[in-house]
């Protein structure tokens, strides 16, 4: 994602890359970000410490929960805007982000794809129409290196459906089935997770009823779709007051 973001920024006429960070053990520290991303020299060396980076307006974070929270603290202390695409955040992490959003503008979304966020709106419509007459299952697939499961996008899809159906997502979500499970309760949302190869990201929500079923699916074939969405969020954020926003707000949905 870091390389995709650099490529997308380099191709944008209205944006400039001024800083880039990576883990100290990544082996990329000191390298030119543009050279690393294959877009030519940009004069931006990759740093391991955000404090050592030049000034910037918006930080885009696609890392891990631990580093994400350190970026939240930095941006809050230095009055910087923040776009967060990191997933696997805990309740405590989310509370820290919500607290920071009272001071600075933040866009937080488990998926920056325009298509996925449109799918979330379609899911809401489908759940309203189909109601409790269907069984809901969510199937997601990602590359073998993804650390969290189910994906943040799959969880968000489940939350949207549960809220629309008047269900408590924390109690209705089923994350695994094995052995003699008995008949499937109607008021549950099941999850199935696939990890393998270099799958960028695939999500399907199945509404299975008697005599017919409906599937709403999204497949990402390139990480550039997430990069372009994150840049769209960054542009939008420049005109916003402090607050916690999502991609639905960015896209006007």
N, C-alpha and C positions, 0 to 999 in steps of 0.2 A: 504493500500500500504506500509506503514511503516513496518508492521509485515512481509509482503511478501518480502520486500527488505532485512530485517534482516535474514530471513530464507535462501534466495538465497545466500547472502554473506557468511553465516555460512557454507553452503554446497560447496562453491567454494574454491579450494585449493590455488589459487593465489591471493585471496583478504582477507583483514582483516577489520573488523568493528572497528573503533577507536572512533566514536562519534555518538550520536543520540539525536535529539531534538524533542520536542513536545510543544504544547501550554501550557502555565502555568496553565490553568484551566482544563487541560485534566485529571488530577488525576493520571498520570503515572510518574510524575517527581520524580526522585530518584530511580525508579525501575530499575532493571537490564534489558537491552534491550533484551538479549537472553532469559531470563525467560519469559518476556512479550510475545515474539514471539514463545515460546514453543520449543526452541532449546537448552535449558540449559543455565547455567550462563556463560556470556562472559566477565564479569568484566567491562562492559560499562554502567554506569548509564545514564538514560535519563535526559537531561538538558533542561531548558527553554530558556537558553541564549547561542547562538553559541560561544560567546567569552569565555565562561567558559569551552568549550570542548577542549580535547587534539588536537594535530596537526593532519592534514589529507591531503590527496592529491587531492581527488575529493569529492565534495558535490553533492548528488543526492536529488533533490527537487521535492516532490509531495505534495504541500501544497495549499496555496491560494495566489492570486496576491499580497496582502499586505506583507505577510511574504516572498514571493518569491523575491520581490524587495529589502528587507532588506538583504537577503542572497546574492543577486547580488552585493550589495554595499560592503558587508563583503569580498566576494571572490575577488572582484576587488582590494580592499585595501590591502589584504593579499596574493595576487598572487596565488589563488587557482583555480583549474579547476572546472567547473560546468555543471551538467546535469540537465536540466529543463523539467519536465513532467507536470508542472502545467498548467491548462487551464483557460480561462476566462480573459486573459490578455488584457488590453486596448492598444490603439495605443501608449499612453504615456509610458506604461510599456514596450512595444516592443522597443521603441526608446531608453529607458534606458538600456535595454539588449544589443541592437546593439552597444551602446556607450561603454559598458563594454567589449564587445567582441573585441574591438580594442586593449585591454590590456591583456585579458586572453582568453583561449580557452573555448567556450561554445557550448554544444549541446542543442538545443531547439527543442522539438517535442511534438505535442499534443497527440501522441500515440507512445509508444516505441515498440509496437508489430512488430515482423518481418513480420507476415502475413499482417497486415494493410499496412505496407510500401510497400510490394509487390503489394497489391491491388491498391495503388496509381499509381504505374507504369502501371498496367493493365487498370486503368481508363483513363490514358492518351492515351494509344493505342486505346481503345474503342472509345473515343471521336474523335480521328483523323480519324478513319475508318467510323464512323456513321455520323460525321459532324452535320449539322443543320437539318438533316432529322428526328430527334427524339426529344421527350420531356424528360427532365431529372428531376427525382425526387429522393430525398435522404431521407431515413427513418432511424432513429436511436432510440435505446432504451437503457436506463440505469436504475440503482437502484434508489429508491425513495429519497435517500439522496444527489444525485448529484445536485450541486448548479447552474451550468450554462447550458444554452440551446440556440441553439443547441450545441452539444458537439464540442470540439475543433477538433476532428477527422472528424466529419461531415462537419464542415466549411472548413477544409483543403481539403477534397474530392471535395467540391464545387469549391474551388479556383483552383484546378488542372483541373477540367473539363472546367471551365470558361476560364482559360488561354489558354487551347488547342483550344477552339472554338472561341477565339478572343473576348470574352465578358468581360465587366467590372463587376467583381463579386459584387461590392458594389451596383450596380444598378440593376443587373439581379436576385439577390437572393430574393425569396419570402418566408417569414417566417410564414405565416398563411393565411388561406382562410375562409371566413364566409359570408353567405348571397348570394345574386345574384352577382357573380363575373364576369359573362360573359365568353366568350371563352378564353381558356388559350393561352397566347402569347407564341410563339415558343421559343423565345430567353430569356427564364427565367429558373431558377433552383429552384425548390420547395423543402421545408424542412418540414418534419413531425417528431414530437418529442414524444416519449413515456417515461414515468417515472413510475416505479413501482417495488415493491418487492426487490429482491436482484440481478437483472439482471446485470451482470458484464459489458457487452458492446456488442451491436449488431449494425452493420451498413450495409445498402443495398443501392446501387445506381442503380436506374431503368432507363434504356434507352428504352422508349416506342415509337415504330414506328408504321407504318401502316402494319398490318398483322403479326408482330412479335415484341418481346421485349427481351431485354437482362438484366439480373441482375448480378451484381458483389457484393457479400456479404462476410462479415467477422463476425464471432461470437467468442467472448472470453468466455471461460468457467471457467477461473481462472485468478486471478490477477498476478499469477506467470509469465505469458507470458510477462506482462509489466515489471516486476522486472528483468527477464533475459535479456530483451532488454535494460533496463537501465544500467545493469552491462556491457553488451557488449559495450555500448556507453562509459562508464567510462574507460574501458580498452583501447579502441581506442583513447580516448581523451588524454591519457598520452603521445602519440607520436606526438600530433598536436601543431602547432603554434597558437598564438592568432587569433581568428576568430569566426564567428557565423556559426555553422554547424547544419545539421538536420540528421535524421536517414537514409535518402537516401544516404548521404555521408558516414555514418558509415557502411552501408551495401554494399557500392560500386555500388549502383544503379544509 
